[in-house]
């Protein structure tokens, strides 16, 4: 991680030196929108640079360093959803559930309209067999336009949690949104048969 941070600071230092050079002519002010665009590009550059370095630590099994880098990434760019999801997954994989939940919640607070973070939070709850909490997160993911293969997890989780009628309603709604979905068709048929027997 020291190499990654050293590289980031080197780039930032070079930028500061360049900015401090005396101008041949007086600088012209730029519109606020252009200044904001430039700041965004710099932020994205730093966040992506740090993200690339997580690979090194990931492959060496040094997950604590990956998590530390992810914390720095979201400090630079709170909309970098992959960093929230990656760090949270590693945390709960190490049975550090409280930290994982905190990471997911921070990510959702910064990115309330992103379906992916709700889906990943639901996967955490599903792994812990907390069916109601998982279904709540999957529902939020669906409401935010998750792709069909993500949307399967909502009715599937309702089934696992014993809520068959709700699961059937969700499979039917999914089939309306994606009329050619073979998985939805199969589950609808299976659930209809099961509910008739009950």
Secondary structure as a PSIPRED ss2 file (coil, helix, strand):
# PSIPRED VFORMAT (PSIPRED V4.0)

   1 X C   1.000  0.000  0.000
   2 X H   0.000  1.000  0.000
   3 X H   0.000  1.000  0.000
   4 X H   0.000  1.000  0.000
   5 X H   0.000  1.000  0.000
   6 X H   0.000  1.000  0.000
   7 X H   0.000  1.000  0.000
   8 X H   0.000  1.000  0.000
   9 X H   0.000  1.000  0.000
  10 X H   0.000  1.000  0.000
  11 X H   0.000  1.000  0.000
  12 X H   0.000  1.000  0.000
  13 X H   0.000  1.000  0.000
  14 X H   0.000  1.000  0.000
  15 X H   0.000  1.000  0.000
  16 X H   0.000  1.000  0.000
  17 X H   0.000  1.000  0.000
  18 X H   0.000  1.000  0.000
  19 X H   0.000  1.000  0.000
  20 X H   0.000  1.000  0.000
  21 X C   1.000  0.000  0.000
  22 X C   1.000  0.000  0.000
  23 X C   1.000  0.000  0.000
  24 X C   1.000  0.000  0.000
  25 X C   1.000  0.000  0.000
  26 X C   1.000  0.000  0.000
  27 X C   1.000  0.000  0.000
  28 X C   1.000  0.000  0.000
  29 X C   1.000  0.000  0.000
  30 X C   1.000  0.000  0.000
  31 X C   1.000  0.000  0.000
  32 X H   0.000  1.000  0.000
  33 X H   0.000  1.000  0.000
  34 X H   0.000  1.000  0.000
  35 X H   0.000  1.000  0.000
  36 X H   0.000  1.000  0.000
  37 X H   0.000  1.000  0.000
  38 X H   0.000  1.000  0.000
  39 X H   0.000  1.000  0.000
  40 X H   0.000  1.000  0.000
  41 X H   0.000  1.000  0.000
  42 X H   0.000  1.000  0.000
  43 X H   0.000  1.000  0.000
  44 X H   0.000  1.000  0.000
  45 X H   0.000  1.000  0.000
  46 X H   0.000  1.000  0.000
  47 X H   0.000  1.000  0.000
  48 X H   0.000  1.000  0.000
  49 X H   0.000  1.000  0.000
  50 X H   0.000  1.000  0.000
  51 X H   0.000  1.000  0.000
  52 X H   0.000  1.000  0.000
  53 X H   0.000  1.000  0.000
  54 X H   0.000  1.000  0.000
  55 X H   0.000  1.000  0.000
  56 X H   0.000  1.000  0.000
  57 X H   0.000  1.000  0.000
  58 X H   0.000  1.000  0.000
  59 X H   0.000  1.000  0.000
  60 X C   1.000  0.000  0.000
  61 X C   1.000  0.000  0.000
  62 X C   1.000  0.000  0.000
  63 X H   0.000  1.000  0.000
  64 X H   0.000  1.000  0.000
  65 X H   0.000  1.000  0.000
  66 X H   0.000  1.000  0.000
  67 X H   0.000  1.000  0.000
  68 X H   0.000  1.000  0.000
  69 X H   0.000  1.000  0.000
  70 X H   0.000  1.000  0.000
  71 X H   0.000  1.000  0.000
  72 X H   0.000  1.000  0.000
  73 X H   0.000  1.000  0.000
  74 X H   0.000  1.000  0.000
  75 X H   0.000  1.000  0.000
  76 X H   0.000  1.000  0.000
  77 X C   1.000  0.000  0.000
  78 X C   1.000  0.000  0.000
  79 X C   1.000  0.000  0.000
  80 X C   1.000  0.000  0.000
  81 X H   0.000  1.000  0.000
  82 X H   0.000  1.000  0.000
  83 X H   0.000  1.000  0.000
  84 X H   0.000  1.000  0.000
  85 X H   0.000  1.000  0.000
  86 X H   0.000  1.000  0.000
  87 X H   0.000  1.000  0.000
  88 X H   0.000  1.000  0.000
  89 X H   0.000  1.000  0.000
  90 X H   0.000  1.000  0.000
  91 X H   0.000  1.000  0.000
  92 X H   0.000  1.000  0.000
  93 X H   0.000  1.000  0.000
  94 X C   1.000  0.000  0.000
  95 X C   1.000  0.000  0.000
  96 X C   1.000  0.000  0.000
  97 X H   0.000  1.000  0.000
  98 X H   0.000  1.000  0.000
  99 X H   0.000  1.000  0.000
 100 X H   0.000  1.000  0.000
 101 X H   0.000  1.000  0.000
 102 X H   0.000  1.000  0.000
 103 X H   0.000  1.000  0.000
 104 X H   0.000  1.000  0.000
 105 X H   0.000  1.000  0.000
 106 X H   0.000  1.000  0.000
 107 X H   0.000  1.000  0.000
 108 X H   0.000  1.000  0.000
 109 X H   0.000  1.000  0.000
 110 X H   0.000  1.000  0.000
 111 X C   1.000  0.000  0.000
 112 X C   1.000  0.000  0.000
 113 X C   1.000  0.000  0.000
 114 X C   1.000  0.000  0.000
 115 X H   0.000  1.000  0.000
 116 X H   0.000  1.000  0.000
 117 X H   0.000  1.000  0.000
 118 X H   0.000  1.000  0.000
 119 X H   0.000  1.000  0.000
 120 X H   0.000  1.000  0.000
 121 X H   0.000  1.000  0.000
 122 X H   0.000  1.000  0.000
 123 X H   0.000  1.000  0.000
 124 X H   0.000  1.000  0.000
 125 X H   0.000  1.000  0.000
 126 X H   0.000  1.000  0.000
 127 X H   0.000  1.000  0.000
 128 X C   1.000  0.000  0.000
 129 X C   1.000  0.000  0.000
 130 X C   1.000  0.000  0.000
 131 X H   0.000  1.000  0.000
 132 X H   0.000  1.000  0.000
 133 X H   0.000  1.000  0.000
 134 X H   0.000  1.000  0.000
 135 X H   0.000  1.000  0.000
 136 X H   0.000  1.000  0.000
 137 X H   0.000  1.000  0.000
 138 X H   0.000  1.000  0.000
 139 X H   0.000  1.000  0.000
 140 X H   0.000  1.000  0.000
 141 X H   0.000  1.000  0.000
 142 X H   0.000  1.000  0.000
 143 X H   0.000  1.000  0.000
 144 X C   1.000  0.000  0.000
 145 X C   1.000  0.000  0.000
 146 X C   1.000  0.000  0.000
 147 X C   1.000  0.000  0.000
 148 X H   0.000  1.000  0.000
 149 X H   0.000  1.000  0.000
 150 X H   0.000  1.000  0.000
 151 X H   0.000  1.000  0.000
 152 X H   0.000  1.000  0.000
 153 X H   0.000  1.000  0.000
 154 X H   0.000  1.000  0.000
 155 X H   0.000  1.000  0.000
 156 X H   0.000  1.000  0.000
 157 X H   0.000  1.000  0.000
 158 X H   0.000  1.000  0.000
 159 X H   0.000  1.000  0.000
 160 X H   0.000  1.000  0.000
 161 X C   1.000  0.000  0.000
 162 X C   1.000  0.000  0.000
 163 X C   1.000  0.000  0.000
 164 X H   0.000  1.000  0.000
 165 X H   0.000  1.000  0.000
 166 X H   0.000  1.000  0.000
 167 X H   0.000  1.000  0.000
 168 X H   0.000  1.000  0.000
 169 X H   0.000  1.000  0.000
 170 X H   0.000  1.000  0.000
 171 X H   0.000  1.000  0.000
 172 X H   0.000  1.000  0.000
 173 X H   0.000  1.000  0.000
 174 X H   0.000  1.000  0.000
 175 X H   0.000  1.000  0.000
 176 X H   0.000  1.000  0.000
 177 X H   0.000  1.000  0.000
 178 X C   1.000  0.000  0.000
 179 X C   1.000  0.000  0.000
 180 X C   1.000  0.000  0.000
 181 X C   1.000  0.000  0.000
 182 X H   0.000  1.000  0.000
 183 X H   0.000  1.000  0.000
 184 X H   0.000  1.000  0.000
 185 X H   0.000  1.000  0.000
 186 X H   0.000  1.000  0.000
 187 X H   0.000  1.000  0.000
 188 X H   0.000  1.000  0.000
 189 X H   0.000  1.000  0.000
 190 X H   0.000  1.000  0.000
 191 X H   0.000  1.000  0.000
 192 X H   0.000  1.000  0.000
 193 X H   0.000  1.000  0.000
 194 X H   0.000  1.000  0.000
 195 X H   0.000  1.000  0.000
 196 X H   0.000  1.000  0.000
 197 X H   0.000  1.000  0.000
 198 X C   1.000  0.000  0.000
